[in-house]
């Protein structure tokens, strides 16, 4: 069993290094040629003819297959083996705050960026401080669902959290219709066989605890292949959200077991009552309200802090106050557009 430092996780089981087929063929050819030279010296008889070379390569291919089977790499495609072997050998790093001071700095930056998410930020702070106090390493959160009206910055908040925590992250949009496949991956028999986004991200970034942001889980459904097989977003997510099953997740594409227990999940939804019950039961759900007038104005002020046109800012504040009183409220995108109208450089757009 390979031993890793505390800031690394054994994402894959230990695997033996397997030489490339070309290397094994060269070894078999060299060995046979050496044997014939010992018998026939450097005469013409010492050289291998076509049938001998063919036999040597066949023997090398058989030996290569046995080595792949012994290493558990037989199902893995040749182009993916280097990344799989590197992860098995080195483990996946655990990124994120290392001290309580780091946590406080991160949460302060989150609050400055998205003050209206203060309850979420406070909960994240408590979870991370508890994790660090228990000698944990790397960013770690239970699954979270941010539910609330469109335009309050749920996805933006999750992306900002990943950037501040120095975590690799990927967006998975349920509205695309094939999110179940994107999470768990697909095996042979589907039109496009590929690993899931979490496995793909772990191998590409060499990180064991990336953040997966799943948008609009209230639109979760089931997708069917042309052969009648199905892929449910809820089913795909549940095997990742449950620590027991996530720790022994077998990727249907690579056909090797991955420890996915340290992957972080933030899901968003517009309607909490439409989220499948199994997902709600396994997640910390925040039912977020629309932006308050105070939060909306404070965000506008932050975006326009460099503007010298105070009269225009006041007119915008009045407009924001009026919009905030409406039943649908005002979105961050609308606030950003107001900031753009004042020619503020690099005013961000929100979803």
Secondary structure, 3 states (H helix, E strand, C coil): CCCCCCCEECCECCCCCCCCHHHHHHHHHHHHHHHHHHHHCCCHHHCCCHHHHHHHHHHHHHHHHHHHHHHCCCCCCHHHHHHHHHHHHHCEECCCCCCHHHHHHHHHHHHHHCHHHHHHHHHHHHHHHHHHHCCCCCCCCCCEEEECCCCCCHHHHHHHHHHHCCCCEEEEEHHHCCHHHHHHEECCCCCCCEECHHHHHHHHHCECCCEEEEECHHHCCEEECCCCCEEEHHHHHHHHHCHHHHCCEECCCCCCEECCCCCEEEEEECCHHHCCHHHHHCCEEEECCCCCHHHHHHHHHHHCCCCCCHHHHHHHHHHHHHHHCCCCCCCHHHHHHHHHHCCCCCCCCCC
